[in-house]
Amino acid sequence: MGEFVIGATIEGAEPVQLDPRRFNRHTFWCGQSGSGKTYALGVVLEQLLLHTELPVLVFDPNADFVRLREIRPGTDDAAARRLGDLDVRVFRSGRAEGERLRVRYVDLSPAAKAAVLRIDPIADAEEYNALLHTQVSSGQFDSAEMIRGLRESGEAVKVRLANRMENLQVLEWELWSRGAASVVDVISERPRATVLDLGGFDHPAEPGVAALAVLEDLWARREERRPLLIVIDEAHNLCVPEPTTAVERELTARLVQIAAEGRKFGLWLFLSTQRPTKIHPNVLSQCDNLGLMRVNAPRDLAELAEVFGFASEDAIRRAQTFAQGQALFAGGFIAEPTFVQMGARLTEEAGGDVRVPIA
């Protein structure tokens, strides 16, 4: 299909179009809090859903996109019908109603399981080896039974592994599906849009492990070459420049790999964050499309000017003056760097700021 409109030029109010074919490159979306970044991201995703057949996967840490199936009043009838007919799946975490976001522990790679259990392959070599040789059924998963089996083995290293599992309590996380259905099964079917609400888990590592499980599965299936746009809102939560935990290291390594090699397999990243300096440089440097909203920090602007040479330094510095909803678009998906006032959303936005109570 042809280009689609995402707003109008700031100066002349002329329609601004993006080329959907150029989303076969990684995209970086940036704007500080209050710039309208998440709302504007929704505008672009809606137009991709309307004008392409490209499946979209959204990692959603603040539940901002969980209402993507709900059409706003006043939306054009044709657009409303098309959006309403799309296969949109939303998976929730925590206490929110809806389909549960679950993955199977048994599907994780050995390295990912070790990261979850904080096992170092060198420093904890014996426990790591025991983990490699622990057979877990892919059917109904019973963590208590597995721990009991390790203890009853009579082997000291397996007892230590059982103690680690029990002490950390990671096998009790609500994230695990206990061998039942996993969200990766749905994603492999390629719905038009899949939204993963990561924000409701109790343990701080669960969102990262959920993302790691999904990305591992996508990479394992990469030779299928089935296109997918992987949207990561608040990407600084999953793609840190200096990972400190084992889970962060595994997750960042997978994202760096997808950034470097994923394009030829149809795995394309769309990263949204408040600051470029909070994203791993080996991921940021692979992005060929830029959407920039208001950013004031001089260090961030200098980083953007250095990485995205297809936009002038003056154009990037203009982001300091942007009002809410204004953006600079540059890169492969637009003919030339353009200043844009973003258009209106067609579906409902969830989340949002909490209002100050006024007497």
PyMOL commands that set and color helices and strands:
alter all, ss='L'
color gray80, all
select helices_A, chain A and resi 20-24+37-51+77-85+105-107+110-116+125-132+143-152+156-168+170-172+183-187+206-220+222-224+235-237+246-265+276-278+281-284+298-307+313-321
alter helices_A, ss='H'
color red, helices_A
select strands_A, chain A and resi 4-9+15-18+26-30+56-60+88-92+99-100+193-197+228-232+267-273+287-292+326-331+338-342
alter strands_A, ss='S'
color yellow, strands_A
deselect
rebuild
show_as cartoon
